Amino acid sequence: MLKIVKRNLGIYFMILACFDFALMGACAKLLSEELSSIEIMFFRNIIGVVFIFYMLKKTKVRKKGGRLGLLIFRGISGTLSLYLFFYNAANITLGGTFAFQKTAPIFITLIAFFWFKENIGFKGWCGILIAFCGVLFITQPWANEQMHSGFDIKNSILGILSGFFAALALTSVRQLRKYYAAEKIALSFILTGTLMPFASMLVGSFYAPKELDFLLAPFIIPSFKAWILIAIMGTLGTLYQIHITKSYGVAKQAGVVAGVSYLDVVFSLFVGLLLGDDLPSAMVFFGIIGIIFGGLILIKGKK
């Protein structure tokens, strides 16, 4: 068994990262009973700042920099994705939340096609079509209220936008890595992900309309139980960063571990059921499978 693990260290670390991420989502869901999704994100990121600063002290990589606007754009787009991810985690099933996040490869491929003029190819278009059908199965825009078994329109739109903003953030990293070390790129994201929710809670203390509850909410002092969950969530977030970094660092084929990363949807489905999530309807289940399968086709098509 140990020999198998050693030969497939990239996959091993990615499986651990998926498990960390699913458990982190579970902590966020439990915390949502007491705190807003914005406050949960704030605590998640402020703990991450400590870890990133530690990584920056250890890194010896120096790059020229100079793309500050793009660095800020990466931080804002990544943070907006997290706003919507944590809001979904609080309001729909964990499996659905993670599935929406996995729509990012669709948007990454389309951005590469329209912006960078990259060829998608027949398989790529098939992957996009399958994943898009998966999204339709989850959202079910054609169904009336009595027959609808998917998620409500608000959470569906926010979930899809979460994948879109994640795609923008990841696409910008493609350019930024020429100018900045990975730790500095991550720091821009974590710092923005701390400052933006702080500002949201500051404004939310005076103005927090219900229709904008995914962007504005007042700060609530956490209970003792919530502080424990926050500490666990921060630890899991740190472990996730360590494991995913190690996974891509030792992987012989990055595409393989990228495919394995879809396991976090599977883990989140099971963890969500343990927390009391409803079993997904057949339509939603096939929709999740469609997003995963379409995403895997898109990943396989990339070097």
ROLUMLO-87984 format. One line per 4 residues: number of its first residue (from 0); their letters; for each residue x, y negated, z negated of N, C-alpha, C. Coordinates in steps of 0.2 Angstrom, whole numbers, plus 5000, padded with zeros to 4 digits. Each point is the difference from the previous one (the first is absolute). Layout:
REM residues N
NUM) A) X,Y,Z,X,Y,Z,X,Y,Z; ...
REM end
This chain:
REM residues 303
0) MLKI) 5004,5006,5000,4996,4994,5000,5004,4994,5000; 5006,5000,4996,5004,4994,4999,5004,4999,5007; 5001,5005,5003,5004,5000,5007,4995,4996,5005; 4994,5002,5000,4995,4997,5004,4999,4993,4999
4) VKRN) 5000,4998,4994,4999,4993,4998,5006,4996,5002; 5006,5003,4999,5007,4996,5002,5000,4999,5008; 4997,5005,5004,5000,4999,5007,4995,4995,5002; 4995,4999,4996,4995,4995,5002,4999,4995,4995
8) LGIY) 5005,4997,4998,5000,4995,4995,4995,4994,5002; 5001,4998,5006,4996,4994,5003,4992,5002,4998; 4998,5006,5002,4993,5002,4999,4998,5000,4993; 5005,5003,4996,4999,5001,4993,4999,4993,4996
12) FMIL) 5004,4995,5002,4999,4993,4997,4994,4997,5002; 4998,5001,5007,4994,4997,5002,4994,5003,4997; 5000,5006,4999,4994,5003,4996,5000,4997,4993; 5005,4999,4997,5000,4997,4993,4998,4993,5001
16) ACFD) 5002,4996,5005,4998,4993,5001,4992,5000,5001; 4997,5005,5004,4993,5000,5001,4996,5001,4993; 5003,5005,4996,4997,5001,4994,5000,4994,4995; 5006,4997,5000,5001,4993,4996,4994,4995,5002
20) FALM) 5000,4999,5007,4995,4995,5003,4993,5002,4998; 4998,5006,5001,4993,5002,4998,4999,4999,4993; 5004,5002,4995,4999,4999,4993,5000,4992,4998; 5004,4996,5004,5000,4993,4999,4993,4997,5002
24) GACA) 4997,5003,5005,4993,4998,5002,4995,5002,4995; 5001,5006,4997,4996,5002,4995,5000,4995,4994; 5006,4998,4998,5001,4995,4994,4996,4994,5002; 5001,4998,5006,4996,4993,5003,4993,5001,4999
28) KLLS) 4997,5006,5002,4993,5001,4999,4998,5000,4993; 5004,5003,4996,4998,5000,4993,5000,4993,4997; 5005,4996,5002,5001,4994,4997,4994,4995,5003; 4997,5002,5006,4995,4996,5003,4994,5000,4996
32) EELS) 4999,5004,4995,4994,5000,4995,5001,4994,4996; 5006,4997,4999,5001,4995,4995,5002,4994,5003; 5005,5000,5005,5003,4995,5003,4998,4999,5008; 5001,4994,5002,4999,4999,5008,5005,5003,5004
36) SIEI) 4999,5002,5006,5005,5003,5004,5006,4995,5001; 4999,4993,5000,5005,4995,5001,5005,5001,4994; 4997,5000,4994,5004,5001,4994,5004,5006,5000; 4997,5006,5002,5004,5006,5000,5006,4999,5005
40) MFFR) 4999,4997,5006,5005,4999,5005,5006,4996,4997; 4998,4995,4996,5005,4995,4997,5004,5004,4995; 4997,5004,4996,5005,5004,4995,5004,5005,5004; 4997,5003,5005,5004,5005,5004,5006,4997,5003
44) NIIG) 4999,4994,5003,5006,4997,5003,5005,4997,4995; 4997,4997,4995,5005,4997,4995,5005,5005,4997; 4997,5006,4999,5005,5005,4998,5005,5002,5005; 4997,5000,5007,5005,5002,5005,5005,4995,5001
48) VVFI) 4999,4993,4998,5005,4995,5001,5007,5002,4996; 4999,5003,4994,5005,5002,4996,5005,5005,5004; 4996,5005,5003,5003,5006,5003,5004,4997,5006; 4997,4995,5004,5003,4998,5006,5006,4996,4998
52) FYML) 5000,4996,4995,5006,4996,4998,5006,5004,4998; 4998,5006,4997,5005,5005,4998,5003,5003,5006; 4996,5001,5006,5003,5003,5006,5004,4995,5003; 4998,4993,5000,5004,4995,5003,5007,4999,4997
56) KKTK) 5000,5001,4993,5007,5000,4997,5005,5006,5002; 4997,5005,5002,5004,5006,5002,5002,5000,5008; 4996,4997,5004,5001,5000,5007,5006,4996,5002; 5004,5002,5005,5006,4997,5002,4999,4997,5007
60) VRKK) 4994,5002,5003,4998,4998,5007,4999,4992,5000; 5004,4997,5005,4999,4993,5001,4998,4999,5007; 4995,4997,5002,4998,4998,5007,4999,4992,5000; 4999,4998,5007,5001,4993,5001,4994,4996,4998
64) GGRL) 4994,5003,4999,4994,4997,4999,4998,4995,5005; 4996,4995,4998,4998,4995,5005,4993,5000,5003; 4996,5005,4998,4993,5000,5002,4995,5000,4994; 5001,4994,4997,4996,4999,4994,4992,5000,5001
68) GLLI) 4998,4997,5006,4993,5000,5001,4997,5007,5001; 5004,5004,5004,4998,5007,5001,5000,5004,4993; 5005,4998,4996,5000,5004,4993,4994,4998,4996; 4998,4993,5000,4994,4998,4996,4994,5003,5003
72) FRGI) 4999,5001,5007,4995,5003,5003,4999,5007,4998; 5006,5004,5000,5000,5007,4998,4997,5000,4992; 5002,4996,4996,4998,5000,4993,4992,4999,5000; 4998,4995,5004,4993,4998,4999,4995,5006,5003
76) SGTL) 5002,5002,5006,4996,5005,5003,5000,5007,4996; 5006,5002,4997,5000,5005,4996,4996,5000,4994; 5000,4994,4997,4996,4998,4994,4993,5000,5001; 4997,4997,5006,4993,5001,5002,4998,5007,5001
80) SLYL) 5004,5004,5002,4999,5007,5001,4999,5003,4993; 5004,4998,4995,4999,5003,4994,4994,4997,4996; 4998,4994,5001,4994,4997,4998,4994,5005,5001; 5000,5002,5007,4994,5004,5002,5000,5007,4998
84) FFYN) 5007,5003,5000,5001,5007,4998,4997,5000,4993; 5002,4996,4995,4998,5001,4993,4993,4998,4999; 4997,4996,5004,4993,4999,5000,4996,5006,5002; 5002,5003,5005,4997,5007,5003,5001,5005,4994
88) AANI) 5006,5000,4997,5001,5005,4995,4995,5000,4994; 4998,4993,4999,4995,4999,4994,4993,5001,5002; 4999,5000,5007,4992,5000,5002,4998,5006,5004; 5005,5004,5003,4998,5006,5004,5004,5006,4997
92) TLGG) 5000,5005,5003,5004,5006,4998,5007,4999,5002; 5004,5003,4996,5007,5000,5001,5002,5003,5007; 4997,5005,5002,5001,5003,5007,4999,4995,5005; 4994,4997,5000,4998,4995,5005,5005,4994,5000
96) TFAF) 5002,4998,4994,5005,4994,4999,5007,5002,5004; 5002,5006,4999,5007,5002,5003,4999,5001,5007; 4994,5002,5002,4999,5002,5007,5000,4993,5004; 4996,4995,4997,5000,4994,5004,5007,4997,5000
100) QKTA) 5004,5001,4995,5007,4997,5000,5004,5004,5006; 4998,5006,5002,5004,5004,5005,4998,4998,5007; 4996,4995,5001,4998,4997,5006,5006,4996,5003; 5005,4998,4995,5005,4996,5002,5004,5002,5007
104) PIFI) 5001,5007,5001,5004,5002,5006,4996,4998,5006; 4993,5000,5000,4996,4998,5006,5002,4993,5002; 5000,4995,4995,5001,4993,5001,5008,4999,5002; 5004,5004,4997,5007,4999,5001,5001,5002,5008
108) TLIA) 4997,5005,5002,5001,5002,5007,4997,4995,5005; 4994,4997,4998,4997,4995,5004,5004,4993,5000; 5003,4999,4994,5004,4994,5000,5006,5000,5005; 5003,5006,4999,5006,5002,5004,4998,5000,5008
112) FFWF) 4994,5002,5001,4998,5000,5007,4999,4993,5003; 4996,4996,4996,4998,4993,5002,5006,4995,4999; 5004,5001,4995,5005,4994,4998,5006,5002,5003; 5002,5006,4999,5007,5002,5002,5000,5004,5007
116) KENI) 4994,5001,5003,5000,5003,5007,5002,5007,5000; 4999,5003,4994,5003,5007,5000,4994,5005,5003; 5003,5005,5004,4995,5005,5003,4997,5005,4994; 4994,5000,5000,4997,5005,4995,5000,5007,5003
120) GFKG) 4998,5001,5006,5000,5007,5003,4993,5003,4999; 4999,5006,5003,4993,5003,5000,4999,5003,4993; 5005,5003,4997,4999,5003,4993,4999,4994,4995; 5003,4994,5001,4999,4995,4995,4993,4997,5001
124) WCGI) 4997,4999,5006,4993,4998,5000,4996,5005,4997; 5001,5007,5001,4996,5005,4997,5000,5000,4993; 5006,4998,4997,5001,4999,4992,4996,4994,4998; 5000,4995,5004,4996,4994,4998,4992,5001,5000
128) LIAF) 4998,5004,5006,4993,5002,5000,4998,5004,4995; 5004,5005,4998,4998,5005,4995,4999,4996,4993; 5005,4996,4999,5000,4996,4993,4994,4995,5000; 4999,4997,5006,4995,4995,5000,4993,5004,4999
132) CGVL) 4999,5006,5003,4994,5004,4999,4999,5002,4992; 5006,5001,4997,5000,5001,4993,4998,4995,4996; 5002,4994,5002,4997,4993,4996,4993,5000,5001; 4997,5001,5006,4993,5000,5002,4996,5005,4995
136) FITQ) 5003,5006,5000,4997,5005,4996,4999,4998,4992; 5005,4996,4998,5000,4998,4993,4996,4994,4999; 5000,4995,5005,4996,4994,4999,4992,5001,5002; 4999,5004,5005,4994,5002,5003,4995,4994,5001
140) PWAN) 5003,4995,5005,4996,4994,5001,4993,5001,5003; 4999,5006,5003,4994,5001,5004,4994,5003,4995; 5002,5002,4994,4995,5003,4995,4996,4995,4997; 4994,5002,4998,4996,4996,4996,5001,5001,4993
144) EQMH) 4997,4996,4995,5002,5001,4993,4998,5007,4998; 4995,5003,5002,4998,5007,4998,5004,5005,5002; 5003,5000,5006,5004,5005,5003,5008,4999,4999; 5002,4994,4997,5007,4998,5000,5003,5004,4994
148) SGFD) 5006,5003,5001,5003,5004,4995,5008,4997,5000; 5001,4995,5003,5007,4997,5000,5000,4994,4994; 5005,4996,5002,5001,4994,4995,4996,4994,5002; 4999,4995,4996,4996,4994,5001,5004,4996,5005
152) IKNS) 4997,4995,5004,5003,4996,5005,5006,4996,4997; 4999,4997,4994,5005,4996,4997,5006,5004,4999; 5000,5005,4996,5006,5004,4999,5003,5003,5006; 4996,5002,5005,5002,5003,5006,5005,4995,5004
156) ILGI) 4997,4993,5000,5004,4995,5004,5006,4999,4996; 5000,4999,4994,5006,4999,4996,5005,5005,5000; 4997,5006,5000,5005,5006,5001,5004,5000,5007; 4996,4999,5005,5003,4999,5007,5005,4994,5000
160) LSGF) 4998,4995,4997,5005,4994,5000,5006,5001,4995; 4999,5005,4995,5006,5002,4996,5005,5003,5005; 4998,5005,5004,5004,5003,5005,5003,4995,5005; 4996,4995,5002,5003,4996,5005,5005,4995,4997
164) FAAL) 4999,4998,4994,5005,4995,4997,5007,5005,4998; 4999,5006,4998,5005,5004,4999,5004,5001,5006; 4997,5001,5006,5003,5000,5006,5004,4994,5002; 4997,4994,4999,5004,4994,5001,5006,5000,4996
168) ALTS) 5000,5002,4993,5005,5000,4996,5006,5004,5002; 4998,5006,5002,5005,5005,5002,5003,4999,5007; 4996,4997,5004,5003,4997,5007,5005,4995,4999; 4999,4995,4995,5004,4995,4999,5007,5003,4997
172) VRQL) 4999,5005,4996,5007,5003,4997,5004,5002,5006; 4997,5003,5005,5004,5002,5006,5005,4994,5003; 4998,4994,4999,5004,4994,5002,5004,4998,4995; 4998,5000,4994,5003,4997,4994,5006,5005,4998
176) RKYY) 5000,5006,5001,5006,5004,4998,5006,4999,5004; 5000,4996,5006,5006,4997,5003,5003,4995,4996; 4996,4996,4996,5003,4994,4997,5000,5001,4992; 4997,5005,4997,5000,5000,4993,5001,5007,4998
180) AAEK) 5003,5001,4994,5000,5007,4997,4993,5002,4998; 4999,5007,4999,4993,5002,4999,4998,4998,4993; 5005,4999,4995,4998,4998,4993,4997,4993,5001; 5003,4995,5004,4997,4994,5000,4994,4999,5003
184) IALS) 4999,5004,5005,4993,5001,5004,4995,5002,4995; 5002,5005,4996,4995,5003,4995,4999,4994,4994; 5005,4996,4998,4999,4995,4995,4995,4995,5003; 5000,4998,5006,4996,4995,5003,4993,5002,4999
188) FILT) 4998,5007,5001,4994,5003,4999,4998,5000,4993; 5004,5002,4996,4998,5001,4993,4999,4993,4996; 5004,4995,5002,4999,4994,4997,4994,4996,5002; 4999,5001,5007,4993,4997,5003,4994,5004,4997
192) GTLM) 5001,5006,4999,4995,5004,4997,4999,4999,4992; 5004,4996,4997,4999,4998,4993,4998,4993,5000; 5002,4996,5004,4998,4992,5000,4993,4999,5003; 4999,5004,5005,4993,4999,5003,4994,5002,4996
196) PFAS) 5001,5006,4996,4994,5002,4996,5000,4995,4994; 5006,4998,4998,5000,4995,4994,4996,4994,5002; 5001,4997,5006,4997,4994,5002,4992,5002,5001; 4999,5006,5002,4993,5002,5001,4996,5000,4993
200) MLVG) 5003,5003,4995,4997,5000,4993,5000,4993,4997; 5005,4996,5002,4999,4993,4997,4994,4996,5003; 4999,5001,5007,4995,4997,5003,4993,5003,4998; 5001,5007,4999,4994,5004,4998,4997,4998,4993
204) SFYA) 5004,4997,4996,4998,4998,4993,4995,4994,5001; 5000,4997,5005,4995,4994,5001,4995,5001,5006; 5002,5004,5005,4996,5002,5005,5001,5007,5003; 4995,5004,4999,5000,5007,5002,4994,5002,5003
208) PKEL) 4998,4998,5006,4993,5003,5002,5001,5007,5002; 4994,5004,4999,5000,5007,5001,5002,5002,5006; 4998,4997,5006,5002,5002,5006,5007,5000,5002; 5004,4996,4996,5007,5000,5000,5004,5003,4995
212) DFLL) 4997,5005,4996,5003,5003,4995,5006,5005,5001; 5001,5001,5007,5006,5003,5002,5006,4995,5000; 4999,4994,5000,5005,4995,5000,5001,4995,4994; 4994,4999,4996,5000,4996,4994,4997,5004,4995
216) APFI) 5003,4999,4994,4997,5003,4994,5004,4997,4994; 4997,4999,4994,5003,4998,4994,5004,5005,4997; 5005,4997,4996,5005,5005,4996,4996,5002,4994; 5001,5007,4999,4997,5003,4994,5005,5003,4996
220) IPSF) 5001,4999,4993,5005,5003,4996,4999,5007,4999; 5005,5004,5003,4999,5007,4999,4999,5003,4993; 4996,5006,5000,5000,5003,4993,5006,5004,4999; 5001,5003,4994,5006,5005,4999,5000,5006,5005
224) KAWI) 4994,5003,5001,5000,5005,5005,5002,4998,5007; 4998,4994,5002,5002,4997,5007,5007,4999,5000; 5003,4997,4995,5008,4999,5000,5003,5007,5001; 4998,5005,4997,5003,5007,5001,4999,5002,5007
228) LIAI) 4994,4999,5003,4999,5002,5007,5005,4995,5005; 5001,4994,4998,5004,4995,5004,5007,5003,5000; 5002,5002,4994,5007,5002,5000,5001,5007,5004; 4995,5004,5000,5001,5006,5004,4999,4999,5007
232) MGTL) 4996,4995,5002,5000,4998,5007,5006,4997,5002; 5003,4996,4996,5006,4997,5002,5006,5005,5001; 5000,5005,4995,5005,5005,5001,4999,5004,5006; 4994,5002,5002,4998,5004,5006,5002,4996,5006
236) GTLY) 4999,4993,5000,5002,4996,5005,5007,5000,5002; 5004,5000,4994,5007,5000,5001,5003,5007,5002; 4997,5005,4998,5002,5007,5002,4998,5001,5007; 4994,4997,5002,4999,5000,5007,5005,4997,5005
240) QIHI) 5002,4994,4998,5005,4996,5004,5007,5005,5000; 5002,5003,4994,5006,5004,5000,4999,5006,5005; 4995,5003,4999,4999,5006,5004,4999,4999,5007; 4996,4995,5002,5000,4999,5007,5006,4997,5003
244) TKSY) 5004,4996,4996,5007,4998,5003,5004,5006,5001; 5000,5005,4995,5004,5006,5001,4998,5004,5005; 4994,5000,5001,4997,5005,5006,5003,4998,5006; 4999,4993,5002,5002,4998,5007,5008,5000,5000
248) GVAK) 5003,4999,4994,5007,5000,5000,5004,5006,5001; 4996,5006,4998,5003,5007,5001,4997,5003,5006; 4995,4998,5003,4996,5003,5005,5004,5001,5006; 5000,5006,5003,5003,5001,5007,4996,4998,5005
252) QAGV) 4993,5000,4999,4996,4997,5005,4995,4996,4997; 5000,4993,5001,4996,4995,4997,4992,5002,5001; 4999,5002,5007,4993,5001,5002,4997,5006,4996; 5004,5005,4997,4997,5005,4997,4998,4998,4993
256) VAGV) 5004,4996,4996,4998,4997,4994,4994,4995,5000; 5000,4997,5006,4994,4995,5001,4994,5004,5001; 5000,5006,5003,4994,5004,5000,4998,5002,4994; 5005,5003,4996,4999,5002,4993,4997,4995,4995
260) SYLD) 5001,4993,5002,4997,4995,4996,4993,5000,5000; 4996,5003,5004,4993,5000,5001,4997,5005,4994; 5005,5003,4997,4997,5004,4994,4997,4996,4994; 5002,4994,5000,4997,4996,4995,4993,4999,5000
264) VVFS) 4997,5001,5006,4993,5000,5001,4997,5006,4997; 5003,5006,5001,4998,5006,4998,5000,5000,4992; 5006,4998,4997,5000,4999,4993,4995,4996,4997; 4999,4994,5003,4995,4995,4998,4993,5003,5000
268) LFVG) 4999,5004,5005,4993,5003,5000,4999,5004,4994; 5005,5004,4998,4999,5005,4994,5000,4996,4994; 5005,4995,4999,5000,4996,4994,4994,4996,4999; 4997,4997,5006,4994,4997,4999,4994,5004,4998
272) LLLG) 5000,5006,5002,4994,5005,4998,5001,5001,4992; 5006,5001,4998,5001,5001,4993,4998,4994,4996; 5000,4994,5003,4998,4994,4996,4993,4998,5001; 4996,5004,5004,4993,5000,5000,4998,4997,5007
276) DDLP) 5004,4999,5005,4998,4998,5007,4995,5006,5003; 4995,4997,5004,4996,5005,5003,5004,5004,5005; 4998,5006,5001,5002,5004,5006,4999,4997,5006; 5004,4998,5005,4999,4997,5006,4995,5004,5004
280) SAMV) 4995,4996,5004,4996,5004,5004,5004,5003,5006; 4997,5004,5004,5003,5004,5005,5002,4995,5005; 4996,4994,5002,5002,4995,5004,5006,4997,4998; 5001,4998,4994,5005,4996,4997,5007,5004,5000
284) FFGI) 4999,5007,4998,5005,5004,5000,5003,5001,5007; 4996,5001,5005,5003,5000,5007,5003,4994,5002; 4997,4994,4997,5003,4994,5002,5007,4999,4997; 5001,5002,4994,5007,5000,4997,5005,5005,5004
288) IGII) 4997,5006,5001,5005,5004,5004,5001,4997,5007; 4996,4997,5003,5001,4996,5007,5006,4995,4999; 4999,4996,4995,5005,4995,4998,5007,5003,4999; 5000,5005,4996,5007,5004,4999,5003,5003,5006
292) FGGL) 4995,5003,5004,5003,5004,5006,5002,4995,5006; 4996,4994,5000,5002,4995,5005,5006,4997,4998; 5001,4998,4994,5006,4997,4997,5006,5005,5001; 4999,5006,4999,5006,5005,5001,5002,5000,5008
296) ILIK) 4995,5000,5004,5002,4999,5007,5004,4994,5002; 4998,4995,4997,5004,4993,5001,5007,5000,4998; 5000,5003,4994,5007,5001,4996,5004,5004,5004; 4998,5006,5003,5004,5005,5004,5002,4997,5006
300) GKK) 4996,4995,5003,5002,4997,5006,5006,4995,4999; 5001,4998,4994,5006,4995,4998,5006,5003,4999; 5006,4997,5001,5006,5003,4998,5002,4998,4993
REM end
